[in-house]
């Protein structure tokens, strides 16, 4: 049983962008759009996501092709 009724989180809950220290950069927005498009296309595994990012020509913030390790590193940095 959910103690919050039909809601998943108690009020007030934090919106994801409330925790950001600065607005997202153009590169972060491009990455987010590519990830959303991959999910919408049914890509759910990390290997498939990395392959799709590379096929789209998207590069890491350092300008390198994506690897699973680089993806994890970038996501960890963005999540801080």
Helices and strands as residue ranges (DSSP letters): G 16-19, H 26-40, H 46-55, H 68-78
